[in-house]
Amino acid sequence: MASVLAVAVLVSLFGLHVSTAAYLFCVTIWKAKLRPSRAALLGLSTALFFFVSFEYAFKLPLPKGPLLGLFGIY
């Protein structure tokens, strides 16, 4: 329950893509006992896949949060 609340707060602050990468990074280190380099690769590649597939392929905007707006992605 606490992880669901944490993801909801992260999505509102940083957007869905950054939150997905952070959540997968933490969970794969904690539960799957992956090395941090592999966990980072998994988190970043999954977030990138979701970004490209939803934003460009399906033209479906997902929550980005104020962080990506600072980089001009929003």
C-alpha positions as CSV (number, residue, x, y, z in Angstrom):
1,M,0.0,0.0,0.0
2,A,2.8,2.4,0.8
3,S,4.4,1.8,-2.6
4,V,1.2,2.6,-4.4
5,L,1.0,5.9,-2.5
6,A,4.6,6.6,-3.3
7,V,4.1,6.1,-7.0
8,A,1.0,8.3,-6.9
9,V,3.0,11.1,-5.3
10,L,5.9,10.6,-7.8
11,V,3.5,10.7,-10.7
12,S,2.1,14.0,-9.6
13,L,5.5,15.5,-9.0
14,F,7.6,14.1,-11.8
15,G,5.2,12.6,-14.3
16,L,4.5,9.0,-15.3
17,H,7.7,8.3,-17.3
18,V,10.2,9.4,-14.6
19,S,8.1,7.7,-11.9
20,T,8.0,4.4,-13.9
21,A,11.8,4.5,-14.2
22,A,12.3,5.2,-10.5
23,Y,9.8,2.6,-9.4
24,L,11.2,-0.1,-11.5
25,F,14.7,0.8,-10.4
26,C,13.9,0.5,-6.7
27,V,11.7,-2.6,-7.0
28,T,14.2,-4.6,-9.1
29,I,17.0,-3.8,-6.7
30,W,14.8,-4.6,-3.6
31,K,12.8,-7.6,-4.8
32,A,14.8,-9.1,-7.7
33,K,18.2,-8.3,-6.2
34,L,19.5,-7.0,-9.5
35,R,22.7,-4.9,-9.8
36,P,22.0,-1.2,-9.9
37,S,23.4,-0.9,-13.4
38,R,20.9,-3.5,-14.7
39,A,18.1,-2.1,-12.7
40,A,18.8,1.4,-14.1
41,L,18.9,-0.1,-17.6
42,L,15.5,-1.8,-17.1
43,G,13.9,1.3,-15.6
44,L,15.1,3.6,-18.3
45,S,14.4,1.3,-21.2
46,T,10.9,0.6,-20.0
47,A,10.2,4.3,-19.5
48,L,11.6,5.2,-22.9
49,F,9.5,2.4,-24.5
50,F,6.3,3.8,-22.9
51,F,7.2,7.3,-23.9
52,V,7.8,6.5,-27.5
53,S,4.9,4.1,-27.9
54,F,2.2,6.3,-26.2
55,E,3.4,9.7,-27.2
56,Y,4.4,9.0,-30.8
57,A,2.8,5.8,-31.9
58,F,-0.7,6.2,-30.3
59,K,-0.6,10.0,-29.9
60,L,-1.8,9.6,-26.3
61,P,-0.3,12.1,-23.9
62,L,0.3,10.7,-20.4
63,P,1.0,12.8,-17.3
64,K,4.4,14.4,-17.5
65,G,4.6,16.6,-14.4
66,P,6.4,19.9,-14.1
67,L,9.9,18.3,-14.4
68,L,9.6,17.4,-18.1
69,G,8.1,20.8,-18.7
70,L,11.4,22.4,-17.6
71,F,13.2,20.5,-20.3
72,G,10.8,21.5,-23.0
73,I,9.5,18.0,-23.6
74,Y,5.9,18.8,-22.5
